[in-house]
Amino acid sequence: MLKRGILLTGTLTFSIILTGCLQGEQSIEEMDPPQDAEEVNNLEDTPSSGDETAEDEDTAAEEEDAEENVSETVPRELYLLDSNGMVASQTLELPNPDSKEVATQVLEYLVKGGPVTSMLPNGFQAVLPEGTEVLSLNLQEDGTLIVDVSSDFQNYEAENEVKILESMTHTLTQFENVEKMQLRIEGEAQEEMPVNGTPIGEGYSRANGINITKTDTLDLLDSQAVTMYYPAEHNENRYYVPVTQYVEGESEEMFGSIVEEMIQGPGLNTNVTHVFNPETVLTDTPTLENGVLELVFNEGILADADQPMISDEVMETIVRTLTEQQAVEAVDIKVENVEQLVNENGEMYDEPVTKQSFLPTEKL
């Protein structure tokens, strides 16, 4: 899947005092908006004709107010701590900053006691120590975002150190041209985290993983870190938790290895739901063509042996996980002896499924 402003001699950098998404070619490009979202321009007052009725004027005023409200908030993905202490994303409607300081904004909404407090979903909490201030952001040409924070950032427990790194990194890499994050505290570069010494080096990226499951059985040198998505729930809040697992296999066998690892589940002590039936088997080698990955299962994957239905959680787990892999844009699932698959609402899967099918739409 699925991401201070010192010009060094001889090295050309984008020294952009970023406080978020800047304008022009050096700006942070945001994720693609939902397909049903429309661009809204500010409306300017225009002279009304002499025969325009009061009702028409009221209607026009209401429409103008509605258009202005469109830009008041924008959906942002924040990686927070859930009730089990795992890092998971939640999409929240944040104020749309006039200055386009979106990168600074998302970090400020990760701070305990900050503006996110009244918006936190059920069971979630912010991750950055209370009082942390974002002093500056600086985007380099190679996609490294240098984050300079105040000394209050150091006031966290050692057990939360990696979670803080994962939260910051995954939240910031939602912007397309941010590849990794480097940390400074009051202007001082940090090669490791200040409390427990977790290495940062040249930068921390999504490749470092998230909610990593420990294993004693795999040869890590011959394995690949893969982030998989499993459902979790707290009260009525249902969401997906990214879990990085190590998968063995050559590149041409990797898709099959990922699926088999998903079927086995994330292991113990992860507090996520195992959604696959134990009888589920991948019966053919996965094939990738034009961005569509085809998977063929036995009937064990069905939610009910008497119906050609795949549970929504199984489908979303598969699609979210595999579309994190490079070149996979959609997943086409087939089941032996089943002509037409349907979802839990009885709707047919008549085309490959994309990750966008499960993402929340922007509120207008």
BATI-887894 format. One record per residue (C-alpha): residue in three letters; x, y, z. Coordinates in steps of 0.02 Angstrom, whole numbers, plus 50000, padded with zeros to 5 digits. Layout:
N
res,x,y,z
ala,X,Y,Z
...
This chain:
364
res,x,y,z
met,50000,50000,50000
leu,49902,50109,50101
lys,50146,50394,50081
arg,50725,51180,50474
gly,50727,51268,50307
ile,50917,51253,50283
leu,50988,51256,50108
leu,51136,51136,50109
thr,51284,51190,50001
gly,51279,51103,49831
thr,51111,51026,49866
leu,50951,51091,49791
thr,50801,51067,49904
phe,50624,51126,49906
ser,50640,51237,50059
ile,50457,51269,50074
ile,50394,51338,50238
leu,50256,51215,50220
thr,50133,51237,50359
gly,50037,51120,50250
cys,49988,51120,50070
leu,50066,51266,49978
gln,50015,51341,49815
gly,50100,51318,49646
glu,50213,51179,49586
gln,50287,51156,49761
ser,50119,51120,49843
ile,50073,50961,49929
glu,49949,50872,49818
glu,49802,50804,49914
met,49715,50639,49886
asp,49593,50634,49743
pro,49424,50701,49800
pro,49274,50583,49798
gln,49206,50561,49624
asp,49039,50639,49670
ala,49118,50795,49742
glu,49099,50952,49638
glu,49209,51103,49629
val,49121,51255,49699
asn,49173,51432,49655
asn,49137,51583,49762
leu,48984,51671,49697
glu,48990,51856,49661
asp,48842,51972,49676
thr,48762,52011,49509
pro,48628,52139,49470
ser,48454,52064,49472
ser,48328,52100,49337
gly,48185,52218,49375
asp,48053,52082,49369
glu,48141,51960,49488
thr,48022,51912,49626
ala,48061,51913,49812
glu,48044,51724,49812
asp,48178,51709,49678
glu,48292,51823,49778
asp,48269,51717,49934
thr,48304,51558,49837
ala,48461,51633,49760
ala,48522,51689,49931
glu,48493,51516,50004
glu,48587,51434,49861
glu,48731,51555,49883
asp,48740,51516,50069
ala,48739,51331,50031
glu,48881,51350,49906
glu,48985,51448,50032
asn,48959,51313,50163
val,49033,51183,50045
ser,49209,51249,50073
glu,49196,51268,50262
thr,49254,51090,50298
val,49354,50957,50207
pro,49378,50771,50247
arg,49551,50727,50316
glu,49622,50559,50365
leu,49692,50560,50542
tyr,49784,50411,50616
leu,49731,50400,50798
leu,49741,50274,50940
asp,49592,50158,50960
ser,49529,50083,51123
asn,49651,49937,51104
gly,49802,50050,51081
met,49816,50017,50895
val,49844,50153,50765
ala,49698,50168,50644
ser,49633,50300,50526
gln,49474,50398,50548
thr,49409,50521,50419
leu,49354,50682,50503
glu,49283,50843,50434
leu,49409,50979,50475
pro,49393,51166,50443
asn,49457,51211,50271
pro,49603,51328,50309
asp,49603,51487,50206
ser,49792,51485,50197
lys,49798,51304,50134
glu,49901,51254,50286
val,49833,51077,50280
ala,49989,50982,50333
thr,50009,51090,50488
gln,49824,51070,50522
val,49820,50880,50519
leu,49967,50873,50640
glu,49882,50996,50758
tyr,49730,50882,50757
leu,49839,50739,50821
val,49880,50832,50984
lys,49797,50780,51146
gly,49687,50917,51216
gly,49691,51005,51048
pro,49551,51047,50925
val,49516,50864,50887
thr,49455,50830,51065
ser,49271,50868,51033
met,49275,50771,50869
leu,49354,50608,50925
pro,49258,50453,50869
asn,49198,50331,51000
gly,49347,50243,51081
phe,49483,50347,50996
gln,49611,50467,51067
ala,49743,50585,50999
val,49925,50529,51001
leu,50041,50680,51015
pro,50082,50746,51190
glu,49976,50888,51253
gly,50049,51059,51217
thr,50147,51003,51064
glu,50162,51145,50937
val,50207,51130,50754
leu,50345,51260,50729
ser,50375,51236,50544
leu,50367,51112,50401
asn,50492,51100,50259
leu,50464,50992,50105
gln,50620,50930,50016
glu,50633,50890,49832
asp,50642,50702,49866
gly,50474,50704,49958
thr,50546,50712,50134
leu,50443,50823,50248
ile,50546,50896,50390
val,50434,50925,50541
asp,50495,51043,50677
val,50398,51033,50841
ser,50411,51111,51013
ser,50497,51028,51161
asp,50327,50976,51232
phe,50331,50838,51102
gln,50453,50741,51213
asn,50326,50716,51353
tyr,50265,50542,51307
glu,50282,50366,51375
ala,50412,50253,51295
glu,50279,50125,51250
asn,50193,50252,51138
glu,50347,50304,51041
val,50324,50195,50887
lys,50137,50231,50885
ile,50174,50417,50878
leu,50293,50392,50731
glu,50167,50283,50640
ser,50026,50407,50669
met,50124,50558,50609
thr,50197,50468,50458
his,50035,50392,50394
thr,49937,50552,50423
leu,50063,50659,50326
thr,50090,50537,50183
gln,49907,50550,50134
phe,49972,50696,50030
glu,50043,50632,49866
asn,50213,50714,49863
val,50256,50675,50044
glu,50354,50512,50045
lys,50429,50513,50219
met,50450,50618,50376
gln,50603,50682,50468
leu,50592,50756,50643
arg,50666,50909,50724
ile,50634,50971,50901
glu,50658,51158,50926
gly,50763,51158,50767
glu,50876,51011,50821
ala,50879,50865,50697
gln,50832,50698,50775
glu,50911,50538,50709
glu,50812,50441,50838
met,50658,50471,50944
pro,50695,50565,51106
val,50623,50445,51237
asn,50654,50265,51185
gly,50781,50291,51045
thr,50681,50222,50898
pro,50789,50255,50744
ile,50728,50384,50619
gly,50885,50402,50514
glu,50853,50479,50343
gly,50665,50478,50373
tyr,50517,50373,50427
ser,50396,50312,50293
arg,50251,50193,50270
ala,50380,50061,50224
asn,50424,50054,50410
gly,50254,49976,50440
ile,50112,50004,50562
asn,50046,49898,50706
ile,50181,49771,50662
thr,50147,49592,50714
lys,50294,49499,50788
thr,50348,49332,50718
asp,50481,49206,50766
thr,50450,49086,50622
leu,50490,49188,50466
asp,50659,49229,50393
leu,50642,49418,50387
leu,50781,49433,50258
asp,50677,49333,50134
ser,50512,49412,50183
gln,50418,49566,50130
ala,50323,49682,50246
val,50142,49696,50190
thr,50009,49804,50271
met,49843,49714,50284
tyr,49676,49784,50340
tyr,49561,49699,50465
pro,49396,49760,50536
ala,49375,49813,50716
glu,49231,49886,50813
his,49204,49989,50969
asn,49023,50006,51021
glu,48941,50058,50857
asn,49099,50128,50777
arg,49162,50006,50643
tyr,49329,50038,50559
tyr,49481,49952,50483
val,49649,49931,50568
pro,49808,49921,50463
val,49924,49782,50523
thr,50097,49753,50448
gln,50139,49569,50429
tyr,50291,49486,50353
val,50254,49375,50203
glu,50371,49249,50122
gly,50375,49219,49935
glu,50452,49271,49771
ser,50382,49422,49680
glu,50277,49319,49559
glu,50204,49222,49706
met,50177,49371,49820
phe,49991,49399,49786
gly,49950,49219,49831
ser,50059,49229,49987
ile,49970,49388,50043
val,49799,49307,50021
glu,49852,49151,50116
glu,49920,49259,50257
met,49755,49355,50265
ile,49657,49193,50276
gln,49763,49138,50424
gly,49733,49306,50509
pro,49842,49431,50599
gly,49888,49320,50745
leu,49860,49345,50930
asn,49852,49507,51029
thr,49799,49617,50884
asn,49618,49646,50939
val,49549,49641,50762
thr,49419,49527,50684
his,49466,49371,50586
val,49339,49373,50445
phe,49379,49219,50342
asn,49299,49048,50361
pro,49430,48914,50400
glu,49378,48820,50243
thr,49428,48964,50129
val,49558,48913,49998
leu,49634,49007,49852
thr,49616,48879,49711
asp,49713,48960,49570
thr,49865,49070,49548
pro,49816,49255,49555
thr,49835,49348,49390
leu,49861,49535,49364
glu,49808,49616,49201
asn,49785,49802,49167
gly,49781,49841,49353
val,49648,49710,49393
leu,49698,49566,49506
glu,49593,49409,49482
leu,49573,49291,49629
val,49485,49122,49622
phe,49424,49043,49784
asn,49331,48885,49833
glu,49155,48898,49904
gly,49228,48909,50079
ile,49242,49098,50059
leu,49053,49118,50048
ala,48959,49185,50198
asp,48826,49052,50174
ala,48851,48888,50083
asp,48674,48902,50011
gln,48696,49078,49941
pro,48824,49154,49819
met,48863,49293,49942
ile,49029,49360,50006
ser,49019,49457,50168
asp,49056,49642,50154
glu,49196,49627,50283
val,49283,49490,50184
met,49273,49590,50022
glu,49334,49750,50103
thr,49478,49661,50192
ile,49537,49586,50027
val,49518,49744,49922
arg,49593,49866,50048
thr,49743,49752,50073
leu,49783,49706,49893
thr,49757,49879,49819
glu,49900,49936,49932
gln,50013,49835,49817
gln,50092,49927,49672
ala,49999,49909,49506
val,49841,49836,49586
glu,49697,49955,49555
ala,49551,49836,49579
val,49512,49657,49629
asp,49401,49535,49535
ile,49347,49391,49647
lys,49278,49230,49575
val,49215,49074,49665
glu,49214,48898,49594
asn,49041,48837,49540
val,48966,49011,49566
glu,48912,49112,49415
gln,48865,49276,49500
leu,48925,49341,49669
val,48824,49465,49771
asn,48856,49571,49926
glu,48756,49569,50087
asn,48622,49681,50008
gly,48599,49562,49863
glu,48687,49679,49741
met,48788,49594,49605
tyr,48975,49611,49590
asp,48971,49640,49402
glu,49140,49728,49392
pro,49307,49728,49486
val,49301,49812,49656
thr,49411,49963,49697
lys,49466,50036,49863
gln,49362,50191,49826
ser,49206,50085,49848
phe,49236,50087,50035
leu,49299,50263,50065
pro,49182,50392,50144
thr,49117,50524,50027
glu,49149,50708,50055
lys,49006,50799,50139
leu,48938,50947,50044
